[in-house]
Each structure stands twice: as structure tokens, then as C-alpha cells.
Amino acid sequence: MRVLLIYPVFPKTFWSYEKILELVDRKVLLPPLGLVTVAAILPQAWDFKLVDRNIRPVTDAEWAWADVAIFSAMIVQKDDLVEQIREAKRRGKRVAVGGPYPTSVPEEALNAGADYMILDEGEITLPMFVEAIERGDTSGIFRSNGEKPDVTNTPIPRFDLLELDAYDSMSVQFSRGCPFQCEFCDIIVLYGRKPRTKTPAQLLAELNYLYELGWRRGVFMVDDNFIGNKRNVKLFLKELKVWQAEHQYPFRFNTEASIDLAQDPELMELMVECFFDAVFIGIETPDEDSLQLTKKFQNMRNPLSDAVEMMTRAGLRPIAGFIIGFDGEKSGSGSRIARFAEQTAIPTTTFAMLQALPNTALWHRLEKEGRLRHSDGNINQTTLMNFIPTRPLEEIAREYVEAFWELYDPERYLDRTYRCFLMLGAPKVKTPFKFPSWVDLRALSIVIWRQGVKRSTRWKFWHHLFSIIKNNPAVWDHYITVCAHNEHFLEYRQIVRNEIEAQLAEFLAEEAKLSRELPQEKIRETVSLA
């Protein structure tokens, strides 16, 4: 069996980082970990090829070679997924789909022409698919019916199928699931609230494989909450610490975690000793009423600003996620979010309007209340809310755009980054010296030219850089990297403004049309009743 694994295109999003990737001559930030895991679970007697369409298109020769095409996709990739399913069918190929998007909304992939629906977690449903293929079935829907697999049996992903040079960072996964109950989150719907973890030996075997393949750059632990099972993660980190030292720290790690990480000094210290240098945390909003309503209770146990400072001082640069548009939210939420980021010196903040993801608790509540809006667009930072909020959508959208614009103002961004790195705890590992590559030197020279010469912020850039070198020299290279990130955000904030304002204009025009038509309907109803 010849299997062509295809990963659909991502539209431009906060995480696409095109301008940054151009600096370091990479195509994509992260690889499709799901597809290389699928390839490892399927029979190894089968032949595999993988095409990440974010790197390049599928060739005619690859289409001709394949017996079956397998796709995995998130909601944001749905447009290209549908297009590629249709292309595969046009070429007479059998099509199988899986991943978060088909699992959440299977009917959309079926309507596009998929033959096999490999839903939920593949450790359970991929063997069902293999049995169907061996029986000669030409279609099928495979579900786990609520059963969650033991991930200690998950094989090492087929990283060898990736075009490694195209990626800036690599992905591995230690755990699935999250113990919390945030109303808007689909992770607990897809993977449950009981975190399941791999064994330390299992994940170290994955890192060994990457090391043998020659990987020497960043590794992202893609767990939606890396510390969901604190006992197991500490056991893993203690072994990772030894592995990293023995291999002279080939990988720099970052991950996602809940804010309660700040209350565990031992855990933070272990992470820093393993060469973790950044953590994404879902702050969502500084407004406690909104946190209460959306059941983000873990963010209310201690002051959020204190938690951010503790993580920063421990040596973990915070990357924060913020959301605007919660029910009951008061006017000015966008300004309060921007002000919180400034006060806590968080350099990088993802920011979006709240979206109701399919089958989440939020989705079901809004559906019951009749507040869901139909939307054909992708759900990302350039999408209007897909439900009717409790305050005017126009007000929320304008606050969002202005706050996003303010957060990535060049001067504000430089100042936040500077204050963060003055406070940032120094790394606790000693890595061997290596000469910078030509790519690194080129990227550095471009950043210095743009931010230290060309822009009006040049004096601030040099003042901050020399101050970091003087006061916290161990983090200066990390500092320059984060300064470079604004090359992407400066362009992306304009995309956000253009897209949101265009959608808002369309929304307001539709609202005006309905308001003009409504009185006519009332007149006709009155005449009819008379």
C-alpha cells in the first residue's frame, strides 16, 4: 500500500511567522506531528511519502504514485483541506481524513468527498482503518466511542519523512488532555480532562531519533498543558536534564502550560535546567468576572501579574494568549488587556476575538440560546466572532483592532521586550560555544539594519541592546531573537486591521439592510392581521 500523507496550507495567522522565517531561510515554523505519528502507527510494510503543502505543492508524480491519500487538518486549514480532497478524488484516489477539524465537524469532510473518516485518536481508530482496507472496504467511519488510548504504546513518529531543513522548530508530544474546564476550549472535548503521558524513556527515544537525524534546533512540546500531570512531568524532566547534559544541550525547548506553573518553583527550576526558555500561557483576560464565567478558575487563585513575574524571574519568557468578547464583558476590555501586557512586560501576546469552537461547552450553550452565527471563514485572529456577543460586535471589533495595533507598536514592543529581559532569569545550563552560521549572521545583520538603523526606534534599539549586554549578558542572543519577532507582527497587525474592518463593514451593511427591511415586514404583518 502506497500512502501519500498531505498536510493542508495554513492561511496567514499570528503563528505563521513568515517574516521571521525569511530571516533564517526556513519555510515553516513547525512540522505536522500528527501525520508523522500516523505513519508510525500504520503498518510499516506500507510505503509512505509526506507532503507539507506549506512547503511545496504535491507533484503529479506523487499523486500518480499514491494508492490512498491521508489528510490531517485543524479548523484553520479547512479551505485547503476541502480543495485537496477534491483534487485527490479528481485524480481517482481514495481519501482518508483525520485530525481535530474532521473529528469536530466530520460532515464537512464527508461532503467534500472523503472516503474514510479516521476520527478521534489514531492509536484506536487507525487499526480499524487498516482492517477495513484489508477487507477491501471502499469507505468507512472509524470512531473510538469515548475510549482514550494509552499513549505509552504510541510509537516513535516517523520524523524521517519530513523535509527537516524547511522547519524552524521540531514538535514532540509528552501528554494529551488537560485537567481544567475552560468553557471555550476544545482540547478537553478532543482529548479529555485526564492528562495521559508518555514514559520518560519513550520521549527520550523520540529525542534520540531526532538527534540521530541531525536535528540541532528548537523543540516545541506541543502539549496543550505540559504540566497537566505534574508528577509525571517532573519524573520526565529529571531524566531529560541528564540527557541534555550528556548530549551537550542540542535542543532548546518551549511549550504551553497553565498559569499555576508559577506556583511550583521546583517545576520551573527543572524546566530551566532542561533548557526550556519560553512558555505559552493562556491568560485570556485580566477581568475576573469573565474568567469566572468562562470557568477559567485556575487563573483566579493568585494575582496574574505576580504569576507572570515569578515565571519571568525563574528564566521562562512568558508568551501570553488573550481573548476579547466574553459574555458580560465591560467596555474597554481591549485597553485593559493591552495595559496588562505593558504592566507585566510580556513581549509576545496572541490576541483574538472569542470564537465558539464546535462541540465545546461554549458552543452548546450558545446554540441553546440561539446565538450562533453562520460563518464560512476560518477561525483565527482575522475572523469576526461567530456568535452574537452581549455587547455590540462593532465595539468589540474596534477595541480588538486598536489593542492589537497598540501591542505591536514598534516602540511599545521594544520597551516591553527590554523590561522582560532585564528581569528574565539567566539560563542554568552551559552550552558549548559554536560559531554562528552564515544564516544566523545574515538574520542578525537584517534585524540590526531595520531596527537599529532604518526605523525611528533606532536609538531605543541600541540603548536597550547595550543595557541587556551590560545587565543580563547571558540572555542577549535570546533578546535579539525576540526583537526580531516584531518583523512579523508589524506586518500582521495591518492584516488584522484590514481583514477585521472589511468583515465589520460587511456585517454592518447587512445589519442596516435588515433594519430597513424589518419595518416593511411589520407593516405587512399589520395589514395581514387587519
C-alpha positions in Angstrom: 0.0 0.0 0.0 1.4 3.4 -1.1 0.2 6.1 1.3 0.6 9.8 0.5 0.3 11.9 3.6 -0.7 15.5 2.9 -0.8 18.5 5.3 -3.0 21.4 4.0 -2.0 25.0 3.8 -2.3 27.4 6.8 -3.6 30.9 6.0 -1.5 33.8 7.4 -2.0 33.8 11.1 -0.3 35.0 14.3 1.8 31.8 14.3 2.8 31.7 10.6 5.8 34.0 11.3 6.6 34.5 7.6 8.9 37.5 8.0 10.9 35.8 10.8 11.2 32.5 8.8 12.5 34.5 5.9 15.3 35.9 8.1 16.6 32.3 8.9 15.8 30.8 5.5 13.1 28.4 6.7 9.7 27.8 5.2 7.5 26.7 8.2 7.6 27.1 11.9 6.5 23.6 12.9 6.0 20.2 11.2 2.8 18.1 11.1 3.5 15.9 14.1 0.1 14.2 13.7 0.9 12.9 10.3 4.3 11.5 11.1 2.7 9.8 14.1 0.0 8.3 11.8 2.8 7.0 9.6 4.4 5.3 12.6 1.1 3.6 13.7 0.2 2.3 10.3 1.8 -1.0 9.1 5.5 -0.4 8.4 5.4 -2.7 5.4 3.4 0.1 3.7 5.3 2.8 1.8 4.9 6.4 2.8 5.6 9.9 1.3 4.7 13.1 3.1 4.0 16.5 1.5 3.6 19.6 3.7 1.8 22.0 1.4 3.1 24.9 3.5 6.5 24.0 2.0 5.5 23.0 -1.5 2.7 21.6 -3.6 2.1 17.9 -4.3 3.7 16.8 -7.6 2.0 14.9 -10.4 4.4 12.1 -9.8 3.4 11.9 -6.1 -0.3 11.8 -7.0 0.4 9.1 -9.6 2.4 7.0 -7.1 -0.2 7.0 -4.3 -2.9 4.3 -3.7 -4.5 6.4 -0.9 -4.1 10.0 0.3 -4.4 10.7 4.0 -5.0 14.2 5.3 -4.9 15.7 8.8 -6.1 19.2 9.5 -7.1 21.8 12.1 -10.1 24.1 11.6 -7.9 26.9 10.3 -6.8 24.7 7.4 -10.2 23.7 6.2 -10.3 25.6 2.9 -7.2 23.9 1.6 -8.3 20.6 3.0 -11.5 20.6 1.1 -9.7 21.7 -2.1 -7.1 18.9 -1.8 -9.7 16.3 -1.1 -11.5 17.3 -4.3 -8.2 17.2 -6.2 -7.4 13.7 -4.9 -10.9 12.5 -6.0 -10.4 14.1 -9.4 -7.3 12.0 -9.7 -9.2 8.9 -8.8 -7.5 8.4 -5.4 -9.1 7.0 -2.2 -9.1 9.7 0.5 -8.8 9.3 4.3 -9.1 12.2 6.7 -8.5 12.8 10.4 -7.3 15.3 12.9 -9.0 17.9 15.1 -11.1 19.5 12.3 -12.7 16.3 10.8 -13.2 14.9 14.3 -15.1 18.1 15.4 -17.1 18.5 12.1 -17.0 15.2 10.2 -19.9 16.0 7.9 -17.9 18.8 6.2 -15.0 16.4 5.2 -17.6 13.8 4.1 -19.4 16.4 1.9 -16.1 17.2 0.3 -15.7 13.6 -0.8 -13.6 11.8 1.8 -14.0 8.0 1.7 -12.6 7.1 5.1 -13.1 9.2 8.3 -10.3 8.3 10.8 -11.6 10.3 13.8 -10.7 10.8 17.4 -7.2 9.5 18.4 -5.4 7.4 15.9 -4.0 4.7 18.2 -7.5 3.3 18.4 -9.0 4.2 15.0 -6.1 3.7 12.7 -6.1 -0.1 13.3 -9.8 -0.1 12.4 -8.9 1.7 9.1 -6.2 -0.9 8.4 -8.7 -3.7 8.9 -11.2 -2.0 6.6 -8.5 -1.6 3.9 -7.5 -5.3 4.2 -11.2 -6.3 3.9 -11.4 -4.3 0.7 -13.9 -1.7 2.1 -14.1 1.4 0.0 -15.4 3.6 2.7 -15.9 3.8 6.5 -16.2 6.0 9.5 -13.9 4.9 12.5 -14.6 6.3 16.0 -13.3 5.4 19.4 -16.7 5.9 21.1 -15.2 7.8 24.0 -12.3 5.4 24.6 -8.9 7.2 25.2 -5.7 5.3 24.2 -2.8 4.6 26.4 -0.1 6.9 24.9 2.7 4.8 26.4 2.1 2.5 23.4 2.4 5.2 20.8 5.4 4.5 18.5 8.2 7.0 17.7 6.9 9.3 15.0 8.4 8.9 11.5 10.4 12.2 11.6 12.5 10.8 8.7 9.6 11.6 6.4 9.9 15.3 7.0 11.9 17.8 4.9 13.8 18.8 8.1 15.7 21.8 6.6 12.4 23.6 5.9 11.3 23.8 9.6 12.4 26.3 12.2 11.4 24.1 15.2 10.5 20.5 15.7 7.5 19.1 17.5 7.2 16.3 20.1 4.3 15.5 22.5 4.6 14.3 26.1 0.9 14.4 27.2 -2.7 14.7 25.9 -5.6 16.2 27.8 -6.0 19.0 30.4 -7.5 18.8 33.9 -9.3 22.2 33.6 -12.7 23.0 32.3 -12.5 26.3 30.3 -15.8 26.7 28.5 -14.3 27.8 25.2 -11.6 25.1 24.9 -11.9 22.1 22.5 -8.9 20.3 24.0 -10.9 18.7 26.8 -13.5 17.7 24.2 -10.9 16.1 21.9 -8.6 14.6 24.5 -10.4 14.6 27.8 -9.7 16.1 31.2 -7.5 13.3 32.5 -3.9 14.0 31.2 -2.3 10.9 29.7 1.5 11.0 29.5 4.2 9.0 27.7 7.0 7.5 29.8 10.3 9.4 30.2 12.1 6.6 28.2 9.6 6.9 25.4 10.0 10.6 24.9 13.8 10.4 25.3 13.7 7.8 22.5 12.0 10.3 20.2 14.6 13.0 21.1 17.4 10.4 20.4 15.9 9.8 17.0 15.8 13.5 16.2 19.4 13.8 17.4 20.4 10.9 15.1 18.7 12.6 12.2 20.9 15.6 12.8 18.4 18.0 14.3 20.0 20.7 16.5 17.4 23.5 16.7 14.4 24.2 18.9 11.9 21.6 20.0 8.3 22.6 20.9 6.5 20.4 23.4 3.1 20.6 21.7 1.1 19.5 24.8 -1.8 21.8 25.3 -0.9 21.8 29.0 2.6 20.4 29.6 2.1 20.4 33.4 -1.3 18.8 33.4 0.2 15.8 35.3 2.8 17.5 37.4 4.1 14.3 39.0 4.8 12.6 35.7 6.3 15.7 34.1 8.7 16.1 36.9 9.8 12.5 36.5 10.4 13.2 32.8 12.3 16.4 33.4 14.7 14.8 35.8 15.7 12.3 33.1 15.7 15.0 30.4 18.0 17.1 32.4 20.6 14.2 32.4 20.0 13.5 28.7 20.5 17.2 27.7 23.8 17.4 29.7 25.1 14.2 28.2 24.4 15.4 24.7 25.7 19.0 25.4 22.2 20.6 25.2 21.4 20.1 21.5 17.8 21.3 21.9 16.3 24.5 23.3 12.7 23.8 24.4 9.5 25.7 24.8 5.9 24.6 25.5 2.4 25.5 26.7 1.3 25.4 30.3 -1.4 26.7 32.7 -0.6 29.7 34.9 -0.4 27.5 38.0 3.2 26.7 36.8 4.2 29.8 38.7 3.2 28.3 42.0 5.6 25.4 41.6 9.2 26.6 41.9 10.7 23.1 41.7 8.9 22.5 38.3 10.1 25.9 36.9 13.6 25.2 38.0 13.6 21.7 36.4 12.4 23.2 33.2 15.1 25.9 33.1 17.7 23.2 33.9 16.5 21.3 30.9 16.9 24.4 28.7 13.3 25.5 28.4 13.3 29.2 27.8 9.7 30.2 26.9 6.2 29.1 27.9 2.9 30.0 26.3 0.2 30.7 29.0 -3.5 31.3 28.5 -4.2 34.4 30.5 -7.2 35.3 28.3 -8.2 38.4 30.2 -7.4 40.4 33.4 -11.2 40.7 34.0 -12.0 38.3 36.8 -15.8 38.3 36.0 -15.0 37.0 32.6 -12.6 34.3 33.9 -15.3 33.2 36.4 -18.0 33.0 33.7 -15.8 31.0 31.3 -14.7 28.7 34.1 -11.0 29.6 33.9 -10.8 29.2 37.7 -7.1 28.4 37.7 -6.3 32.0 36.6 -8.1 33.3 39.7 -6.2 31.6 42.5 -3.3 34.1 42.6 -2.7 37.5 41.1 -2.0 37.1 37.4 0.7 39.8 37.4 2.6 38.1 40.3 2.5 34.7 38.4 3.9 36.3 35.2 6.7 37.9 37.2 7.6 34.7 39.0 7.9 32.8 35.7 10.0 35.5 34.2 12.4 35.7 37.1 12.7 31.9 37.0 14.0 32.2 33.5 10.9 31.3 31.4 9.9 34.0 29.0 6.1 34.3 29.0 4.1 34.2 25.8 0.5 35.1 26.7 -2.8 34.4 25.0 -5.5 37.0 25.3 -9.2 36.9 24.2 -11.8 39.7 23.9 -15.6 39.2 23.7 -16.6 37.1 26.8 -20.2 37.4 27.9 -20.8 40.2 30.4 -17.6 41.9 29.4 -17.5 45.6 30.1 -16.4 48.3 27.6 -12.7 48.9 27.4 -11.6 45.3 27.6 -9.1 45.8 24.7 -7.4 48.6 26.6 -7.3 46.6 29.8 -5.6 43.7 28.0 -3.0 46.0 26.4 -2.4 47.7 29.7 -1.9 44.4 31.5 0.7 43.3 28.8 2.5 46.6 29.3 2.5 46.3 33.1 3.7 42.7 33.2 6.3 43.3 30.3 5.1 40.3 28.3 6.7 40.8 24.9 4.7 38.4 22.7 0.9 38.2 23.1 -1.5 36.2 20.9 -4.8 38.1 20.8 -8.1 37.2 19.2 -11.8 37.7 19.5 -13.6 34.8 21.2 -14.8 32.1 18.9 -17.2 29.2 19.7 -15.4 26.1 18.6 -17.6 23.1 17.5 -18.8 20.9 20.3 -17.3 22.9 23.1 -19.3 23.8 26.2 -19.5 27.4 24.9 -20.8 26.1 21.5 -23.6 24.1 23.1 -24.6 26.9 25.4 -24.8 29.5 22.6 -26.6 27.0 20.3 -29.2 26.5 23.1 -29.5 30.3 23.4 -29.9 30.8 19.7 -26.8 33.0 19.5 -24.5 31.2 17.0 -23.8 33.0 13.7 -23.2 31.1 10.5 -19.6 31.6 9.3 -17.8 30.1 6.3 -14.5 31.7 7.2 -11.5 30.3 9.1 -11.3 30.8 12.8 -8.2 32.8 13.6 -7.0 36.3 14.6 -8.5 37.8 11.5 -12.1 36.5 12.0 -15.1 38.2 13.5 -16.8 36.4 16.3 -19.1 33.5 15.2 -21.8 34.3 17.7 -23.8 37.2 19.0 -22.0 38.7 22.0 -23.6 40.5 24.9 -22.2 43.9 23.9 -22.1 45.4 20.4 -19.9 43.4 18.0 -18.7 46.7 16.4 -17.5 47.9 19.8 -15.6 44.6 20.4 -14.1 44.5 16.9 -12.8 48.1 17.1 -11.4 47.6 20.6 -9.7 44.5 19.4 -8.1 46.1 16.3 -6.8 49.1 18.3 -5.4 47.0 21.1 -3.7 44.7 18.6 -2.2 47.7 16.9 -1.1 49.2 20.2 0.5 45.9 21.4 2.8 45.7 18.3 3.7 49.4 18.1 7.5 49.2 17.5 8.4 51.4 20.5 6.0 49.7 22.9 7.2 46.2 21.7 10.8 47.1 22.2 10.2 48.6 25.6 8.2 45.5 26.8 10.8 43.1 25.5 13.6 45.2 27.1 11.9 45.2 30.5 11.1 41.5 30.3 14.7 40.6 29.6 16.1 42.8 32.3 14.0 40.7 34.7 14.5 37.3 32.9 16.4 34.8 34.9 19.6 33.7 33.2 19.9 30.2 31.8 21.1 27.5 34.2 22.8 25.4 31.5 26.2 25.8 29.9 26.1 25.1 26.2 29.3 24.6 24.2 30.4 27.5 22.1 29.8 27.3 18.4 30.4 29.7 15.6 27.2 31.3 14.3 26.2 30.1 10.8 26.0 32.3 7.8 22.2 32.2 8.0 22.4 33.4 11.6 24.8 36.2 10.8 22.6 37.3 7.8 19.5 37.4 10.0 21.3 39.4 12.7 22.5 41.9 10.2 19.0 42.4 8.7 17.5 42.9 12.2 20.2 45.4 13.1 19.7 47.3 9.8 15.9 47.5 10.1 15.6 48.2 13.8 19.0 49.8 14.6 19.4 52.0 11.5 16.3 52.3 9.3 13.5 52.8 11.8 12.8 55.8 14.1 13.2 53.4 17.0 17.0 53.0 16.3 18.2 54.9 19.3 16.0 52.9 21.6 17.1 49.7 20.0 20.8 50.4 20.7 20.2 51.7 24.2 18.2 48.6 25.1 20.6 46.1 23.5 23.7 47.6 25.2 21.8 47.7 28.5 20.9 44.0 28.2 24.5 43.1 27.3 25.7 45.0 30.4 23.0 43.9 32.9 21.9 40.4 31.8 24.5 39.3 29.2 23.6 35.6 29.3 20.3 36.3 27.5 21.4 38.8 24.9 21.0 36.4 21.9 17.6 35.3 23.1 16.7 39.0 23.4 17.7 39.7 19.8 15.6 36.8 18.6 12.5 38.2 20.4 13.2 41.7 19.0 13.3 40.1 15.5 9.8 38.7 16.1 8.2 42.1 15.6 9.3 41.9 11.9 6.3 39.6 11.6 3.9 41.3 13.9 4.3 44.8 12.3 3.0 43.3 9.1 0.5 41.1 10.7 -1.2 43.8 12.7 -2.0 45.5 9.4 -3.5 42.3 8.1 -5.6 42.1 11.2 -6.9 45.7 10.8 -7.7 45.2 7.1 -9.4 41.9 7.5 -11.5 42.8 10.6 -12.5 46.2 9.2 -13.6 44.6 5.9 -15.7 41.9 7.7 -17.1 44.5 10.0 -18.2 46.8 7.1 -19.9 43.8 5.6 -21.6 42.9 8.9 -22.8 46.5 9.4 -24.2 46.7 5.9 -26.1 43.5 6.4 -27.4 44.8 9.7 -28.5 48.1 8.1 -30.3 46.1 5.3 -32.2 44.0 7.8 -33.2 47.1 9.8 -34.6 48.7 6.6 -36.5 45.5 5.7 -37.9 44.8 9.1 -40.3 47.8 9.2 -41.8 46.6 5.9 -42.3 43.2 7.3 -44.1 44.7 10.4 -46.4 46.8 8.0 -47.2 43.6 6.0 -48.0 41.7 9.2 -50.3 44.6 10.5 -52.2 44.7 7.1 -52.5 40.9 7.1 -53.9 40.9 10.7 -56.4 43.7 9.8 
